[in-house]
């Protein structure tokens, strides 16, 4: 079982940050694309509802961006100042995203 985790998680047992990063990059790209498309359609049609939905998609993109930043900060490897790693970044990010 540990071999399967290491082969999927970027070399470290249980570290799935590379998989999470890939999913967040796809989500960010899709959210930005949808936001721009909805904004274009909303402006061309004059629909405030579609423009508002474009802004909602933009906030979803900001959530994906926040997740990407946190994913980069949350290294599970300990260092001199953080003997247990940086997992707290994930908890803080998830808390901020639930208030979205």
C-alpha positions as CSV (number, residue, x, y, z in Angstrom):
1,X,0.0,0.0,0.0
2,X,2.8,2.4,0.8
3,X,4.4,1.8,-2.6
4,X,1.1,2.9,-4.3
5,X,1.0,6.1,-2.2
6,X,4.7,6.9,-3.0
7,X,4.2,6.3,-6.8
8,X,1.1,8.6,-6.9
9,X,2.1,11.2,-4.4
10,X,5.2,12.7,-6.0
11,X,7.7,10.5,-4.1
12,X,6.8,11.0,-0.5
13,X,4.5,8.6,1.3
14,X,1.1,10.3,1.7
15,X,2.2,13.6,0.1
16,X,-0.5,14.3,-2.5
17,X,0.3,18.0,-3.1
18,X,1.3,17.5,-6.8
19,X,-2.1,15.8,-7.4
20,X,-3.9,18.6,-5.6
21,X,-1.9,21.2,-7.5
22,X,-2.9,19.7,-10.8
23,X,-6.6,19.6,-9.9
24,X,-6.5,23.2,-8.7
25,X,-4.7,24.4,-11.9
26,X,-7.5,22.8,-14.0
27,X,-10.2,24.3,-11.8
28,X,-8.5,27.7,-11.9
29,X,-8.3,27.6,-15.7
30,X,-11.9,26.5,-16.1
31,X,-13.1,29.2,-13.6
32,X,-11.3,32.0,-15.4
33,X,-12.5,30.8,-18.8
34,X,-16.1,30.6,-17.6
35,X,-15.9,34.0,-15.9
36,X,-14.6,35.6,-19.0
37,X,-17.1,33.9,-21.3
38,X,-20.0,34.8,-19.0
39,X,-18.8,38.4,-18.7
40,X,-18.6,38.6,-22.5
41,X,-22.1,37.2,-23.0
42,X,-23.5,39.3,-20.2
43,X,-22.1,42.5,-21.6
44,X,-23.1,41.7,-25.2
45,X,-26.6,40.7,-24.2
46,X,-27.0,43.4,-21.5
47,X,-28.0,40.8,-18.9
48,X,-27.0,41.8,-15.3
49,X,-27.8,38.3,-14.1
50,X,-25.1,36.8,-16.4
51,X,-22.6,39.5,-15.4
52,X,-23.3,38.7,-11.8
53,X,-22.8,35.0,-12.5
54,X,-19.5,36.0,-14.1
55,X,-18.4,37.7,-10.9
56,X,-19.4,34.5,-9.0
57,X,-17.2,32.5,-11.3
58,X,-14.4,35.0,-10.6
59,X,-14.7,34.4,-6.9
60,X,-14.5,30.7,-7.5
61,X,-11.3,31.3,-9.4
62,X,-9.9,33.3,-6.4
63,X,-10.7,30.3,-4.2
64,X,-8.7,28.0,-6.6
65,X,-5.9,30.5,-6.5
66,X,-6.0,30.6,-2.7
67,X,-5.8,26.8,-2.7
68,X,-2.8,26.9,-5.0
69,X,-0.9,29.3,-2.9
70,X,-1.7,27.3,0.3
71,X,-0.7,24.1,-1.5
72,X,2.7,25.6,-2.2
73,X,3.2,26.9,1.4
74,X,2.1,23.7,3.1
75,X,5.2,21.5,2.9
76,X,4.9,18.5,5.2
77,X,8.7,18.3,5.7
78,X,9.9,19.7,9.0
79,X,12.5,22.5,9.0
80,X,14.4,24.3,11.8
81,X,11.5,26.6,12.8
82,X,8.7,24.2,12.1
83,X,9.6,20.7,13.5
84,X,6.2,19.2,12.4
85,X,6.0,20.8,9.0
86,X,3.6,23.4,7.6
87,X,0.3,21.6,7.7
88,X,-1.5,24.4,9.5
89,X,-1.6,26.4,6.2
90,X,-4.1,23.8,4.9
91,X,-6.3,24.2,7.9
92,X,-6.3,28.0,7.7
93,X,-7.0,27.9,3.9
94,X,-9.9,25.4,4.3
95,X,-11.4,27.6,7.0
96,X,-11.2,30.7,4.8
97,X,-12.7,28.9,1.8
98,X,-15.6,27.6,3.8
99,X,-16.7,31.2,4.4
100,X,-16.8,31.8,0.6
